[in-house]
Amino acid sequence: MKIDLNADLGEGFGAWRMGEDEALMEIISSANVACGFHAGDPLIMNNTARMAKAKGIDLGAHVGFPDLQGFGRRQMNIDIAELCTYVTYQLGALAAIAKVAGHRMTHMSFHGALGNMAAADIELATPLIRTVAAFDRALIISSSSSRAIESAAALCNLRVATTFLADRAYDDDCLLVPRKIANSVIKDPTTVLQRVRQLLEDSTVTSISGKVIKVSACSILLHGDTPGAVELAHTVRREIETAGGQIVPVSQLMA
């Protein structure tokens, strides 16, 4: 069994830092890097790209709403053409920084509220995915389970790497439960580990209502901004390797 282990990184801004990026890079195989809209800035993006290059870690753009104050977790009503331009801008920023750093951008993902909205709405997902395809058809779409994103990607002949969010609750449609709902973020390390075991053994997840749902994930995401993230990432990696699994960057899985 081969699986990608990824994390959202580069989510500080200026002198303010979030998460333990360097420690996580010793554990993960792919990084999703904030591109300056919900978090991040040029210097942080550059440092993160260079660290990923040095560690042999895949580099992906983590694009979101222009919402630094809300960390990209607030829904925004933006004209779709304008929103697609924001996506292009963020992809281009990280791709340029990666190129100068001697690395390459292998994948992209939608952050926070933008990702949740696109995952639930084919009318929104389709133009966003078309924008990614227009930028670079070789990019892999890293996404939580979403028929909308998978369908839009199929129309554009783009690959989708379905990612399991071990510390987020799912609804009965295998979509992420909004953060405003109680228990949507799972903070207990034992529970997170149990969910990883369930995924590895049965390829299922238990929804917030108790329904067991099939999920075909090739990647596991752990949020770097949660307390104890590094220790939890270590534990998850050990669990995968103890079960005979191999941690592989997402681009190698999708080759």
Number of C-alpha atoms within 10 A of each C-alpha: 12 17 21 23 26 33 24 23 29 30 26 18 19 11 6 8 14 15 20 15 20 14 15 22 22 14 22 24 24 28 30 26 26 30 26 26 21 24 28 24 18 17 13 23 26 19 15 27 30 20 18 23 17 12 15 14 24 25 30 31 30 30 29 27 27 17 16 15 11 12 17 21 20 14 14 14 8 10 8 13 12 10 21 18 13 18 25 17 17 18 23 17 17 25 20 15 21 23 12 12 17 12 21 19 24 21 26 23 23 24 24 20 19 21 23 20 17 21 22 18 14 18 13 19 24 20 17 24 25 19 21 23 18 11 15 16 15 15 19 24 25 24 24 28 24 23 17 19 27 23 17 21 22 14 12 16 13 20 18 24 24 19 22 26 25 23 22 23 23 26 18 16 14 22 18 23 20 18 14 8 9 10 13 17 19 16 15 11 19 12 13 19 18 14 20 24 18 14 20 18 10 13 15 21 25 19 19 17 10 11 15 13 17 13 18 15 20 22 25 22 23 23 19 23 17 15 12 14 20 23 14 20 25 15 16 23 20 14 16 19 14 10 13 10 15 15 20 21 23 27 20 12 14 11 7
